[in-house]
Amino acid sequence: MSEGIVVPITSHKDPSQALTTLTAEGNITFEDIIGVVENFKIDPPEKNILWDFRKAYPTDPFDAEDMDKIATLAKKNLKFRHQTDGKTAYVATSDFVFGITRMYTTYLELQQPTHEIQVFRSLEQARQWLAE
């Protein structure tokens, strides 16, 4: 990777914790999120996923159609996870990103995922829930 290029979403796997952490920083787009979810086919996440949006901000607010597309793709690509009965936690500290994330999880719940999903304001709460 060249210096100066910022990757908006990075991935870190911890197989000992059955956890994939996806950290978003700076401006993120609909295409960034879609790219990560599409990549699950090539590089499957662990049983549990932690999306960390504490330092992220969408460049354009996602609309309902965007949320539905991401949720549909996430449901479709769920089969690529190491285990489909895991949990997905989302962490967002800003009110705006927290609201968007809650709206997205509503669309995801309509897809009837086989895994549990939850949105948190703190990383510590999310990690605790994932460890339960």
C-alpha positions in Angstrom: 0.0 0.0 0.0 1.4 3.4 -0.9 1.8 6.1 1.7 -1.0 8.6 1.9 -3.7 6.1 0.8 -6.3 5.8 3.6 -8.3 2.6 3.7 -11.7 3.5 5.3 -12.4 0.1 6.6 -9.8 -2.3 8.0 -10.3 -5.9 9.1 -8.6 -7.8 11.9 -9.3 -11.4 12.8 -8.8 -13.0 16.1 -9.6 -16.7 15.8 -8.9 -17.3 19.5 -11.8 -15.0 20.3 -13.9 -16.1 17.2 -14.0 -12.4 16.3 -13.5 -10.3 13.2 -13.2 -6.6 14.0 -14.0 -4.1 11.1 -12.8 -0.6 11.9 -14.1 2.3 9.9 -12.3 5.6 10.0 -12.9 8.9 8.2 -15.3 9.3 5.4 -17.0 6.1 4.4 -19.4 5.4 1.5 -22.1 3.0 0.6 -19.6 1.3 -1.8 -17.1 0.9 1.1 -19.6 -1.0 3.2 -20.8 -3.1 0.2 -17.1 -3.9 -0.6 -16.5 -5.3 2.9 -19.7 -7.4 2.9 -18.9 -8.7 -0.6 -15.4 -9.7 0.5 -17.0 -12.1 3.0 -17.2 -14.6 0.1 -13.4 -14.5 -0.3 -12.3 -13.9 3.3 -15.0 -15.2 5.6 -15.3 -13.4 9.0 -15.1 -15.3 12.3 -18.2 -16.4 14.2 -18.7 -12.9 15.7 -18.2 -9.6 14.0 -17.6 -6.2 15.6 -18.2 -3.1 13.4 -16.4 -0.1 14.9 -17.8 3.2 13.6 -16.5 5.4 16.4 -14.2 7.3 14.1 -16.3 7.1 10.9 -18.6 9.4 9.1 -20.7 8.7 6.0 -19.8 11.0 3.0 -23.4 10.9 1.9 -26.2 9.9 4.3 -27.4 6.4 3.3 -31.0 6.2 2.3 -33.6 3.5 2.9 -32.7 1.8 -0.5 -29.0 1.7 0.5 -29.8 0.2 3.9 -32.0 -2.5 2.3 -29.3 -3.4 -0.3 -26.6 -3.8 2.4 -29.0 -5.8 4.6 -30.0 -8.1 1.7 -26.3 -8.7 0.8 -25.4 -9.3 4.4 -28.1 -11.9 4.7 -27.0 -13.5 1.5 -23.3 -13.6 2.5 -24.1 -14.9 6.0 -23.4 -18.4 4.8 -19.8 -17.5 4.3 -19.2 -16.8 8.0 -17.3 -19.5 9.9 -20.5 -20.1 11.9 -23.9 -18.6 11.1 -25.1 -18.5 14.7 -22.7 -15.8 15.8 -23.3 -12.2 16.9 -22.7 -8.9 15.1 -22.1 -5.8 17.2 -22.0 -2.3 15.9 -20.4 0.6 17.8 -21.2 4.2 17.0 -20.6 7.1 19.4 -22.0 10.0 17.4 -25.8 10.4 17.4 -25.9 10.6 13.6 -24.0 7.4 12.9 -25.7 5.6 15.8 -29.1 6.5 14.2 -28.0 5.3 10.8 -26.7 2.1 12.3 -30.0 1.5 14.2 -31.9 2.1 11.0 -29.7 -0.4 9.2 -30.2 -3.1 11.8 -33.9 -2.7 11.4 -33.6 -3.5 7.8 -31.3 -6.4 8.6 -33.8 -7.7 11.2 -36.4 -7.7 8.4 -34.1 -10.2 6.5 -34.5 -12.5 9.5 -30.8 -13.2 10.1 -29.8 -16.3 12.0 -27.4 -14.4 14.1 -28.0 -11.8 16.9 -27.4 -8.1 16.2 -27.0 -5.2 18.5 -25.9 -1.5 18.4 -23.8 0.0 21.2 -22.5 3.4 22.2 -19.3 1.9 23.7 -16.7 -0.5 22.5 -16.5 -2.1 26.0 -20.3 -2.9 26.1 -20.1 -4.4 22.6 -17.1 -6.6 23.5 -18.8 -7.7 26.7 -22.0 -8.7 24.8 -20.0 -10.6 22.1 -18.2 -12.5 24.9 -21.4 -13.7 26.5 
